[in-house]
Amino acid sequence: MTALRKPLTAAAVLSLATLLTAGCSGGATQSAPPSPSGKKSSAAGEASSAKTEESQGERAKAALVGISVDDPEFVESGLERAQEGVHSRPSLTKGKTYKLSVACVGTGTVNVAIAGKAPESVPCDGVPTNRRVENAPERLPIDIDPTKGATGMVAWQVSSMPS
């Protein structure tokens, strides 16, 4: 029997990123002063963008609620920026049935391709989509790529299904 790996949860990764960001900025949150042109500095824009990404990430993860990392059905999950895409190859038990759940929160769409099959377009509207993978290979190629102009956060999760 192949042991399934349980990576850090998306919440743990997001918490760690938040701690690292707070550590780098001294933990203080300040509004940047406007520039002479009346626009906020790029530091304020980056902070606003990080808050938006954090909010989008939380919404995307919440859309996939159902299986915790402690459940025996849990295989692997992640949270990535839509612009960066997802390229994962989780280890599975060959021949079993699995489910891939994906939720994108932001703008535009992402294309989800599993095991080299034709990609499915998933809008970044926060509505989760599920794809069943029957007779799974030992390594399942999952590729989630943004379409032009897509922004936001993509949460994904692989879980085993009863046979």
N, C-alpha and C positions, 0 to 999 in steps of 0.2 A: 504494500500500500504506500502510495506516494504521500509524503507530508505536504500539506498545503501551507504556504507561507502567509503570514498575517502582517503586512507592513503597517507602519504608522497610520492611524486613521486620518482622514482629511481634517478633522477637528484638531488633532494633535499637531499636524503640520501647520495649520493656520495659526494655532496658538503659539507655536515656536516662532513662526515668522513675525507674529505680533510682538513677542518678547524681544526678538532680535532688533526689530525696528525701533522699539521703545528704548532699547539699550544704546542704539546708535544715536538717537536723538536726545538722550538724557531723560526720556520719559515725559518731557514737557511738550505740551501741544500749544502752539501759538499760531495766531493768524498772521500771515506775512503781510507786511505793509504794502500798500499799492505802489506800483512803480510810477515814475513821473507821467507816464502815458495814461495813468488811471487803472491799468490792469494789474492784477495780482502777480506776484513773482512766480517763477516756475516751481519754487519749493512749495508754495501753497497749492499749486495745481497738482503736483505730485502727491501731496498729502490727501487732497480731495480724491484723486484717482485711487489711491490705496484704500481709502474708506469705501469708495464705490465698489472696488474689487472685493473687499472683505464682505460687504453687504451682499453682493452678487454670489459670492462663494457660499455664504450661509444659506441663501435661498436655494441655490442649486443642490446643496447637500440635503436640505430639508425635503426637497422634492423626492429624494430617493430613500427616505426613512422607511424602515421595515425590517432590515436585517442588521444586527449589530456585529461588530468584529468578534464578539464572543460566541456567536451562533455557529454551530457546526456547518451550516450551509455557506457561510461567508468564505470567499476565496481571496478577493483582492479588490481594492477601490482606490480612487484618487481624485484629486481636484487640481485642475490646471487652467491657465489662461487660455481662452479660446484661440487667441492669436498664435500661441505656441503649439497648440495641438497636443494630442496624446498618442503615444506609440508604446504599447505595452505588449508583453508576451507572457501572460500568466501560465504557470504550470498547472495542468489539469489531470484528472484521471481519464485516460483514453477511453472513449466509448460512452462516457456518462453524458447526461443532459445538464446544461447550464443556462443561465439567463444573464444577459448583459443589459443593465439599466443605465441610461444616459439622460442627464438633464443639463441644459445650457441656459444661462441667464445673462442677458445682455442684448446685443443687436445683431441682426443678420442670421446666418445659419452655419452649421457645421455639417460635414459629411462623415458618417460613421461607416467604416468598412470592417467586416469581420472575416478573417480567414481568406482574404483575397476576393471575396464576393463583391458584387456591385454595391457601391456605397449608398446609404440611405441618408437623405437630407433631413436634418433635425433643426427646427427653428430655435433660436435662443430666447424663447418665451417663458421658460421655467416649467414647461409641461414635460414630465418624464416620458421617455419612450423605452420600451423593452423589446429585446430580440432574443428569441430562443435559439440555443445552439445545441443541436442533437448530434449524437455520435462525435463528440468533441475529440480533437487531436490532443496530444500530450502538451503542446505549446500552442496557445490560441493567439494568433496575430490580431490585435485590435489597433486600428488606426482611426483617429478622429482628427480631421483637418478642417481648418476654417475656410469658408468661402471668402471672396474678396470683400473686405470691409467689416468682417465679423469681429465683434469685441465682446468681452464678458468673461465668465467663468464656466467651465465644464466639469461637472461631477459625474463619475462613472463608478459602477460596481458590478463585480462578477459574483454570482452565487450559484451553488449547485441546486438542482431540482430533483424531486423524487422520481425514481425510474418507473 
